[in-house]
Amino acid sequence: MDRPGNKAARLVRGRTDAAQRQGDVARDLLPMLRAMASAAAPGSRENLFAHRHLAELLVEENPWRASISAKQVLAVSPDDERAWAVLGLAQTLLGHYRFARTAYERALAKSPSNPWYAHNLGHLLDVALDQPEEALPWLRWAFERVPDSGEIAASYAHALARAGQLELARRILELHVPGPSREHARLLDWVDRGAPKGARRSPDAQLTPRRPRRGLRAAQAALDAGLLHLPFTGQSRATAHRILQDALTQVPLAAAPSVQVYVAACAHAANVLEGHPLSTGEVAAPFRAKVGDVRAFHGELVAALGL
């Protein structure tokens, strides 16, 4: 027999799914997630789902509360790289830089192919912990993985300049950081002046590492909501999230008819890669996405990512 709290949590989760489909992420999702976290049994799947997304949605405005939710997840699921990553960002915002470093290292240990985790760790080492040489391998790897990101390129160039590699830093800025802009010009000027230590925290190199984009958070929440209803293993769910992260570096969310189609296509790609026997329709159903749209967009993802 279901515990009353678990039954209530499932009812809340249904409303959460509806809010995601309607796009009311910030206004409607937070109170629903709070209700789910309160109603669900501690450590249950619903409870972890709620705390994971509360942490991700709260981290910018309330990093202390986000840390609490992330720690709730990690107490039960210590291998959850998303919880480690959001804890790293929250601790950075709170000024606890060594704790943040440990959290990002744990996130990378669980998801070593994520360039944004590597970027955030490297940028933290460079700007907050004053260790540009130690930051360079992480930033170089992130830059090689996502060379079109002006943000990663600027962070990499900043660390290069602080490590004395001024010519390479300037070349990276000229070729890979969008310009002209005031920030771009000031960072170039800082490099041309020899990257003086007194001005090392240039406008382009904010102390706070990259914050998750709202579109990414909404997509992750929508993917998680659908995966709850699919018979995927933990490995298959992790594969779906890796595909989503990779896809967003190549194919914008707006390229799909809806967020639900986008994430359902990612889930179907994981379904195929992991050898599950589910049809496209079976995968699309919990996302409330049209089968034809998912099938077509899945083909686009396969071509874009070389799956």
C-alpha positions, 0 to 999 in steps of 0.5 A, a space after each residue: 500500500 502506498 504511503 499517503 505522502 508518496 501518493 500526494 507526491 505523485 499527484 504533485 508530480 503530475 501537476 509539475 509535468 503539466 507546468 513543464 509542458 506549459 513552460 511556466 518553469 519559474 512561476 509554477 514549478 518552484 511551489 510544486 517542487 516544494 510541495 513534492 519535497 514535503 509530501 514525499 517520503 525522505 529518500 524516495 524517488 519523488 523526494 530526490 526529484 524535487 530536491 534536485 530541481 529545487 537546487 538547480 532552480 534556486 541556486 542563483 537567487 538563494 544558494 544557501 537553500 540550493 545547497 541544502 537541497 543538493 545535500 539532501 540528494 547527495 545523502 541518498 545518491 552520492 553519485 549524482 553529478 548534477 547535485 555535485 555540480 549545483 552544490 559547487 556553484 552554490 558554494 562558489 556564490 557563498 564564497 566557500 571556494 575550497 568546498 566548491 572545488 571539491 564539489 566540482 571535482 566530484 561532479 567531474 569524477 561522475 561525468 568526466 565528459 562534461 565540458 561545463 563542469 571542467 570550465 567551472 572548476 578551471 575558472 574557479 581555480 584561476 580566479 578564486 583560488 589563484 592557481 592559473 597553472 592548475 586551471 589550464 588543463 581543465 580550461 584547455 579541455 573544455 575549450 577543445 570540446 566546445 571551441 565555439 563558446 565565447 565564455 569558455 574561450 574567455 576563461 581559457 584566455 584569462 588563465 593563459 595570460 595569468 600563466 604568462 602565455 600572452 600570445 596564445 591568450 591574445 590569439 584565443 581572444 581574437 579568434 574565439 571570443 565574439 566582439 567587439 564589445 566593451 568587455 572584449 576590448 578591456 580583456 584584450 587591453 589587459 592582455 596587451 598590458 601583460 596581464 598585470 596582477 593587480 587587475 587580474 579579475 578582469 570584467 570578462 572573468 567573473 568570480 562566479 563560474 558559469 551558471 546553468 542556463 534557464 533553458 538547460 534547467 527546464 530541459 533537464 527537468 522535462 527529461 527527468 519528468 519523462 524518464 520517471 515513467 520509462 523502464 530505464 536503468 540508472 545507466 540509461 538515464 545517465 546516457 539520456 542526460 549526457 545526450 541532452 548536454 551534448 545536443 544542446 552544444 550542437 542543436 538549439 532548443 528552438 530547433 525542435 517543435 517543443 522542449 518535450 519533443 527535444 528531450 523525448 528525442 534524447 531519451 529515444 537516442 538513449 533507448 536505442 544506444 542502450 539496447 532497450 526494446 521500446 518503440 518511439 511511441 512508447 518513449 514519446 508517450 510520457 513526454 506528451 510528444 507527437 511520435 512523428 515529431 520525436 522520430 523526425 527530431 531523433 534523426 536530426 540528433 543522430 546526424 548532428 551528434 554522430 550517434 
